[in-house]
Amino acid sequence: MRPDRQALIDEFFVMVRKLNRTGSDIMHVREFFWGASEIRAFVPPTVEFMTVLRTYNAVLFHEFRKSLVPNTSMHILANVHMEAGEALISLGITSLEELQMAVKGKITALAQEG
């Protein structure tokens, strides 16, 4: 984990793009969030990350949340509700093109036309 907010956001979206719905995905997600929880140089946008994961990969988020020990800080954060749009704006994503680039790593033709 790099101690820079934008680098952490970039790292999160790289991870999201690599998720392929396998059993090992939960391990990658857990490692990312535990690493983020150790950052002390700034407050990581953990709730925003969890909101994006919940929105774009609900099954994996549910499995991740089930794997957490109840009443721990990570479990509590996983149960905080935030609107997906609010989370994306907080992460610096304000357009469809930025969203597609972050989540898919590319901009589709439909977004380029609109």
VOSE-699656 format. One line per field, with one value per residue: residue number from 1; residue in three letters; x, y, z of N, C-alpha, C, O, CB in turn; chain. Coordinates in steps of 0.02 Angstrom, whole numbers, plus 50000, padded with zeros to 5 digits. Glycine has a CB too. Example, Ala and Ser with C-alpha at 12.3 -4.5 7.8 and 13.67 -1.06 7.14 Angstrom:
BEGIN
resi <- [1; 2]
resn <- [ala; ser]
n.u <- [50660; 50642]
n.v <- [49716; 49888]
n.w <- [50390; 50354]
ca.u <- [50615; 50684]
ca.v <- [49775; 49947]
ca.w <- [50390; 50357]
c.u <- [50660; 50645]
c.v <- [49835; 50002]
c.w <- [50390; 50394]
o.u <- [50712; 50670]
o.v <- [49834; 50057]
o.w <- [50423; 50402]
cb.u <- [50565; 50704]
cb.v <- [49776; 49970]
cb.w <- [50452; 50286]
chain <- [A; A]
//
This chain:
BEGIN
resi <- [1; 2; 3; 4; 5; 6; 7; 8; 9; 10; 11; 12; 13; 14; 15; 16; 17; 18; 19; 20; 21; 22; 23; 24; 25; 26; 27; 28; 29; 30; 31; 32; 33; 34; 35; 36; 37; 38; 39; 40; 41; 42; 43; 44; 45; 46; 47; 48; 49; 50; 51; 52; 53; 54; 55; 56; 57; 58; 59; 60; 61; 62; 63; 64; 65; 66; 67; 68; 69; 70; 71; 72; 73; 74; 75; 76; 77; 78; 79; 80; 81; 82; 83; 84; 85; 86; 87; 88; 89; 90; 91; 92; 93; 94; 95; 96; 97; 98; 99; 100; 101; 102; 103; 104; 105; 106; 107; 108; 109; 110; 111; 112; 113; 114]
resn <- [met; arg; pro; asp; arg; gln; ala; leu; ile; asp; glu; phe; phe; val; met; val; arg; lys; leu; asn; arg; thr; gly; ser; asp; ile; met; his; val; arg; glu; phe; phe; trp; gly; ala; ser; glu; ile; arg; ala; phe; val; pro; pro; thr; val; glu; phe; met; thr; val; leu; arg; thr; tyr; asn; ala; val; leu; phe; his; glu; phe; arg; lys; ser; leu; val; pro; asn; thr; ser; met; his; ile; leu; ala; asn; val; his; met; glu; ala; gly; glu; ala; leu; ile; ser; leu; gly; ile; thr; ser; leu; glu; glu; leu; gln; met; ala; val; lys; gly; lys; ile; thr; ala; leu; ala; gln; glu; gly]
n.u <- [50042; 50028; 50066; 49979; 49837; 49776; 49851; 49814; 49677; 49689; 49751; 49649; 49551; 49622; 49629; 49491; 49464; 49535; 49467; 49389; 49284; 49317; 49365; 49483; 49471; 49411; 49515; 49605; 49531; 49515; 49651; 49680; 49593; 49636; 49767; 49743; 49685; 49792; 49856; 49917; 49950; 49850; 49669; 49602; 49487; 49388; 49251; 49196; 49263; 49210; 49076; 49079; 49126; 49019; 48918; 48963; 49006; 48918; 48898; 49028; 49060; 48965; 49009; 49136; 49098; 49031; 49140; 49203; 49248; 49122; 49077; 49202; 49310; 49320; 49210; 49107; 49127; 49096; 48962; 48913; 48808; 48813; 48779; 48807; 48842; 48884; 48995; 49078; 49100; 49170; 49284; 49337; 49282; 49187; 49122; 49045; 49141; 49257; 49214; 49198; 49330; 49392; 49325; 49319; 49436; 49441; 49362; 49203; 49128; 48999; 48998; 49091; 49023; 48916]
n.v <- [49941; 50106; 50262; 50369; 50458; 50462; 50366; 50253; 50247; 50223; 50099; 50024; 50023; 49956; 49831; 49801; 49790; 49674; 49573; 49419; 49341; 49225; 49105; 49153; 49289; 49346; 49341; 49433; 49550; 49556; 49569; 49693; 49781; 49761; 49805; 49939; 49980; 49994; 50110; 50266; 50393; 50465; 50473; 50332; 50309; 50207; 50171; 50222; 50141; 50015; 50038; 50056; 49928; 49851; 49895; 49866; 49735; 49643; 49511; 49467; 49565; 49535; 49407; 49444; 49528; 49434; 49360; 49435; 49470; 49489; 49649; 49708; 49842; 49841; 49764; 49845; 49957; 49897; 49889; 50015; 50130; 50208; 50312; 50258; 50351; 50462; 50405; 50381; 50513; 50563; 50489; 50550; 50530; 50590; 50584; 50487; 50433; 50434; 50343; 50225; 50206; 50187; 50072; 49978; 49997; 50050; 50154; 50141; 50138; 50192; 50281; 50371; 50429; 50495]
n.w <- [50000; 49954; 50031; 49984; 49941; 49809; 49742; 49815; 49783; 49645; 49652; 49711; 49608; 49508; 49567; 49571; 49434; 49405; 49469; 49453; 49490; 49563; 49691; 49747; 49741; 49854; 49945; 49891; 49904; 50044; 50083; 50025; 50096; 50229; 50219; 50185; 50303; 50385; 50354; 50404; 50367; 50307; 50303; 50242; 50106; 50148; 50168; 50052; 49958; 49993; 49965; 49825; 49788; 49837; 49753; 49621; 49623; 49697; 49747; 49781; 49876; 49974; 50014; 50063; 50170; 50251; 50291; 50386; 50556; 50675; 50746; 50735; 50681; 50540; 50504; 50551; 50467; 50345; 50353; 50344; 50265; 50107; 49970; 49803; 49702; 49777; 49839; 49728; 49682; 49792; 49775; 49668; 49543; 49419; 49298; 49166; 49081; 49161; 49258; 49183; 49142; 49265; 49319; 49214; 49143; 49019; 48894; 48830; 48665; 48666; 48774; 48726; 48619; 48680]
ca.u <- [50000; 50066; 50034; 49955; 49766; 49761; 49882; 49772; 49617; 49709; 49764; 49584; 49518; 49660; 49606; 49422; 49467; 49564; 49423; 49358; 49232; 49344; 49374; 49540; 49454; 49398; 49579; 49633; 49491; 49533; 49718; 49677; 49562; 49679; 49823; 49718; 49671; 49856; 49881; 49910; 49968; 49787; 49612; 49584; 49415; 49367; 49179; 49186; 49285; 49161; 49015; 49091; 49128; 48950; 48878; 48986; 49017; 48879; 48909; 49094; 49055; 48927; 49054; 49186; 49067; 49019; 49203; 49229; 49230; 49073; 49094; 49268; 49305; 49309; 49141; 49065; 49133; 49063; 48890; 48894; 48775; 48831; 48756; 48862; 48862; 48920; 49060; 49118; 49121; 49222; 49345; 49361; 49252; 49129; 49092; 49038; 49205; 49301; 49189; 49216; 49402; 49409; 49298; 49333; 49502; 49434; 49300; 49168; 49107; 48937; 49017; 49127; 48976; 48870]
ca.v <- [50000; 50169; 50311; 50427; 50444; 50447; 50301; 50202; 50244; 50189; 50029; 49993; 50010; 49904; 49769; 49789; 49767; 49607; 49524; 49376; 49300; 49161; 49101; 49192; 49360; 49367; 49351; 49496; 49603; 49559; 49597; 49764; 49819; 49759; 49850; 50008; 49997; 50008; 50176; 50317; 50458; 50498; 50429; 50300; 50311; 50138; 50165; 50233; 50081; 49962; 50056; 50040; 49855; 49827; 49914; 49836; 49663; 49631; 49443; 49466; 49607; 49497; 49356; 49479; 49550; 49374; 49335; 49479; 49456; 49539; 49702; 49737; 49904; 49826; 49741; 49904; 49996; 49861; 49897; 50085; 50142; 50269; 50309; 50244; 50414; 50501; 50372; 50393; 50583; 50568; 50458; 50592; 50508; 50634; 50576; 50418; 50411; 50419; 50283; 50168; 50198; 50160; 50005; 49932; 50009; 50077; 50191; 50108; 50183; 50225; 50338; 50419; 50464; 50535]
ca.w <- [50000; 49951; 50075; 49947; 49930; 49740; 49726; 49845; 49741; 49584; 49670; 49721; 49544; 49475; 49598; 49548; 49364; 49403; 49500; 49402; 49522; 49586; 49763; 49770; 49742; 49923; 49977; 49866; 49934; 50115; 50088; 50009; 50151; 50288; 50205; 50189; 50373; 50420; 50333; 50455; 50339; 50290; 50316; 50179; 50092; 50154; 50158; 49981; 49923; 50006; 49928; 49754; 49782; 49848; 49695; 49558; 49632; 49758; 49773; 49814; 49936; 50024; 50040; 50103; 50232; 50292; 50317; 50438; 50625; 50697; 50793; 50724; 50644; 50470; 50500; 50559; 50405; 50291; 50362; 50337; 50200; 50070; 49901; 49756; 49669; 49827; 49848; 49668; 49682; 49843; 49747; 49612; 49480; 49410; 49232; 49143; 49053; 49218; 49289; 49141; 49145; 49331; 49331; 49158; 49115; 48952; 48882; 48775; 48611; 48686; 48817; 48685; 48577; 48720]
c.u <- [50044; 50030; 50014; 49883; 49751; 49792; 49841; 49707; 49633; 49719; 49698; 49551; 49556; 49637; 49536; 49422; 49493; 49518; 49387; 49311; 49256; 49351; 49432; 49525; 49444; 49463; 49611; 49596; 49510; 49602; 49718; 49650; 49604; 49739; 49802; 49706; 49734; 49885; 49867; 49924; 49906; 49731; 49592; 49508; 49384; 49293; 49163; 49205; 49233; 49096; 49022; 49092; 49058; 48908; 48898; 49003; 48984; 48891; 48976; 49092; 49019; 48971; 49109; 49157; 49053; 49083; 49232; 49205; 49181; 49102; 49166; 49259; 49290; 49237; 49093; 49067; 49096; 48987; 48867; 48864; 48797; 48804; 48815; 48887; 48903; 48991; 49105; 49143; 49177; 49288; 49370; 49333; 49187; 49098; 49088; 49104; 49254; 49280; 49208; 49291; 49422; 49387; 49318; 49403; 49501; 49368; 49267; 49144; 49045; 48952; 49052; 49080; 48934; 48905]
c.v <- [50062; 50222; 50375; 50411; 50424; 50381; 50244; 50192; 50206; 50115; 49991; 49976; 49959; 49836; 49752; 49762; 49695; 49553; 49484; 49325; 49230; 49163; 49143; 49267; 49386; 49380; 49416; 49555; 49611; 49591; 49672; 49803; 49817; 49804; 49923; 50028; 50013; 50076; 50227; 50388; 50499; 50449; 50398; 50302; 50241; 50129; 50175; 50171; 50025; 49975; 50039; 49964; 49826; 49839; 49874; 49762; 49642; 49563; 49440; 49508; 49569; 49443; 49386; 49498; 49491; 49348; 49376; 49459; 49510; 49587; 49726; 49801; 49892; 49803; 49800; 49947; 49963; 49868; 49969; 50095; 50209; 50260; 50300; 50308; 50458; 50472; 50387; 50465; 50594; 50539; 50495; 50572; 50546; 50629; 50502; 50390; 50392; 50354; 50221; 50154; 50165; 50087; 49955; 49941; 50036; 50113; 50158; 50161; 50222; 50287; 50391; 50459; 50513; 50589]
c.w <- [50000; 49993; 50040; 49927; 49858; 49719; 49755; 49805; 49677; 49596; 49680; 49655; 49502; 49502; 49573; 49477; 49358; 49433; 49446; 49432; 49540; 49662; 49789; 49773; 49813; 49960; 49955; 49899; 50008; 50124; 50075; 50069; 50214; 50279; 50211; 50262; 50412; 50402; 50387; 50428; 50320; 50305; 50249; 50168; 50092; 50141; 50084; 49941; 49932; 49969; 49854; 49744; 49790; 49786; 49633; 49563; 49697; 49788; 49811; 49878; 49991; 50056; 50085; 50171; 50279; 50323; 50374; 50507; 50648; 50749; 50788; 50683; 50570; 50459; 50505; 50495; 50347; 50295; 50359; 50267; 50171; 50000; 49855; 49723; 49715; 49837; 49788; 49665; 49733; 49819; 49685; 49544; 49470; 49341; 49214; 49116; 49109; 49252; 49248; 49142; 49211; 49338; 49277; 49129; 49045; 48946; 48822; 48725; 48630; 48728; 48776; 48642; 48617; 48753]
o.u <- [50090; 49968; 50031; 49869; 49717; 49761; 49834; 49686; 49595; 49699; 49692; 49527; 49526; 49627; 49523; 49384; 49476; 49530; 49358; 49299; 49220; 49344; 49431; 49562; 49465; 49467; 49640; 49628; 49520; 49612; 49753; 49680; 49606; 49760; 49839; 49716; 49731; 49934; 49811; 49911; 49910; 49743; 49568; 49470; 49356; 49273; 49120; 49169; 49215; 49064; 48976; 49061; 49039; 48866; 48855; 49013; 49018; 48895; 48979; 49120; 49041; 48970; 49126; 49188; 49062; 49081; 49280; 49149; 49195; 49144; 49190; 49206; 49251; 49206; 49045; 49015; 49068; 48952; 48808; 48890; 48799; 48807; 48868; 48947; 48952; 49040; 49164; 49201; 49225; 49341; 49419; 49359; 49139; 49051; 49121; 49120; 49288; 49322; 49231; 49312; 49466; 49426; 49332; 49428; 49554; 49323; 49298; 49141; 49039; 48922; 49044; 49093; 48918; 48874]
o.v <- [50070; 50227; 50430; 50358; 50374; 50343; 50192; 50136; 50163; 50073; 49933; 49920; 49923; 49789; 49695; 49716; 49660; 49494; 49513; 49272; 49181; 49215; 49166; 49305; 49441; 49425; 49452; 49605; 49667; 49635; 49710; 49853; 49866; 49838; 49964; 50086; 50043; 50098; 50231; 50437; 50560; 50391; 50432; 50298; 50219; 50083; 50140; 50150; 49991; 49928; 50012; 49939; 49781; 49798; 49851; 49729; 49625; 49556; 49414; 49487; 49570; 49434; 49359; 49486; 49497; 49317; 49356; 49434; 49570; 49570; 49762; 49812; 49928; 49821; 49804; 49969; 49998; 49855; 49984; 50070; 50260; 50205; 50330; 50318; 50488; 50509; 50402; 50477; 50629; 50561; 50474; 50594; 50536; 50666; 50460; 50332; 50342; 50315; 50172; 50097; 50121; 50045; 49897; 49896; 50044; 50104; 50149; 50220; 50281; 50339; 50451; 50518; 50567; 50628]
o.w <- [50040; 49990; 50063; 49900; 49846; 49681; 49723; 49795; 49655; 49556; 49660; 49646; 49463; 49464; 49554; 49461; 49311; 49422; 49400; 49403; 49531; 49693; 49846; 49804; 49830; 50002; 49996; 49918; 50031; 50166; 50108; 50090; 50251; 50326; 50239; 50280; 50466; 50433; 50412; 50463; 50316; 50319; 50204; 50216; 50042; 50105; 50056; 49896; 49884; 49945; 49824; 49697; 49752; 49768; 49595; 49512; 49746; 49850; 49866; 49929; 50049; 50117; 50137; 50223; 50339; 50377; 50406; 50516; 50642; 50789; 50832; 50654; 50540; 50409; 50468; 50472; 50305; 50246; 50370; 50218; 50206; 49973; 49866; 49715; 49693; 49843; 49797; 49648; 49720; 49839; 49655; 49493; 49507; 49326; 49244; 49127; 49104; 49274; 49276; 49144; 49212; 49361; 49291; 49094; 49013; 48987; 48769; 48740; 48612; 48718; 48791; 48629; 48592; 48789]
cb.u <- [49953; 50074; 50081; 50001; 49725; 49787; 49955; 49755; 49590; 49773; 49807; 49538; 49510; 49738; 49606; 49381; 49511; 49630; 49372; 49411; 49172; 49412; 49384; 49599; 49391; 49356; 49626; 49626; 49415; 49532; 49765; 49633; 49493; 49702; 49851; 49653; 49635; 49906; 49849; 49957; 50012; 49785; 49552; 49609; 49402; 49384; 49140; 49226; 49353; 49148; 48999; 49158; 49175; 48919; 48885; 49046; 49094; 48805; 48908; 49148; 49018; 48864; 49087; 49212; 49001; 48986; 49253; 49209; 49294; 49012; 49082; 49316; 49369; 49358; 49125; 49089; 49207; 49082; 48869; 48956; 48698; 48909; 48716; 48840; 48801; 48882; 49050; 49077; 49061; 49199; 49331; 49434; 49239; 49150; 49134; 48983; 49235; 49302; 49112; 49193; 49438; 49376; 49223; 49282; 49541; 49439; 49314; 49108; 49094; 48891; 49061; 49179; 48931; 48835]
cb.v <- [50000; 50193; 50327; 50442; 50505; 50504; 50298; 50220; 50315; 50221; 50025; 50040; 50074; 49913; 49775; 49854; 49814; 49606; 49559; 49341; 49296; 49144; 49031; 49180; 49372; 49315; 49292; 49500; 49589; 49489; 49561; 49776; 49793; 49686; 49837; 50015; 49938; 49955; 50198; 50303; 50448; 50521; 50469; 50226; 50345; 50111; 50216; 50294; 50058; 49956; 50130; 50072; 49826; 49862; 49987; 49873; 49646; 49639; 49391; 49492; 49673; 49466; 49317; 49541; 49588; 49319; 49331; 49552; 49454; 49503; 49679; 49686; 49946; 49772; 49689; 49946; 50006; 49787; 49867; 50132; 50140; 50284; 50373; 50194; 50451; 50502; 50296; 50378; 50630; 50533; 50385; 50590; 50430; 50704; 50614; 50414; 50467; 50478; 50287; 50180; 50267; 50202; 50009; 49942; 49946; 50021; 50267; 50067; 50144; 50177; 50315; 50384; 50414; 50496]
cb.w <- [50061; 49878; 50132; 49883; 49949; 49694; 49754; 49918; 49726; 49555; 49734; 49762; 49506; 49485; 49675; 49552; 49323; 49439; 49548; 49361; 49478; 49552; 49783; 49723; 49701; 49960; 49961; 49789; 49927; 50146; 50039; 49947; 50165; 50303; 50135; 50149; 50406; 50403; 50265; 50514; 50278; 50214; 50348; 50179; 50024; 50222; 50201; 49956; 49950; 50081; 49937; 49729; 49836; 49910; 49681; 49535; 49631; 49743; 49716; 49766; 49921; 49993; 49982; 50065; 50217; 50250; 50261; 50423; 50671; 50727; 50862; 50687; 50651; 50445; 50555; 50620; 50388; 50293; 50428; 50347; 50207; 50071; 49882; 49704; 49646; 49894; 49856; 49605; 49698; 49907; 49729; 49609; 49480; 49422; 49178; 49089; 49009; 49268; 49298; 49069; 49136; 49386; 49336; 49104; 49117; 48898; 48869; 48801; 48546; 48725; 48874; 48642; 48542; 48770]
chain <- [A; A; A; A; A; A; A; A; A; A; A; A; A; A; A; A; A; A; A; A; A; A; A; A; A; A; A; A; A; A; A; A; A; A; A; A; A; A; A; A; A; A; A; A; A; A; A; A; A; A; A; A; A; A; A; A; A; A; A; A; A; A; A; A; A; A; A; A; A; A; A; A; A; A; A; A; A; A; A; A; A; A; A; A; A; A; A; A; A; A; A; A; A; A; A; A; A; A; A; A; A; A; A; A; A; A; A; A; A; A; A; A; A; A]
//
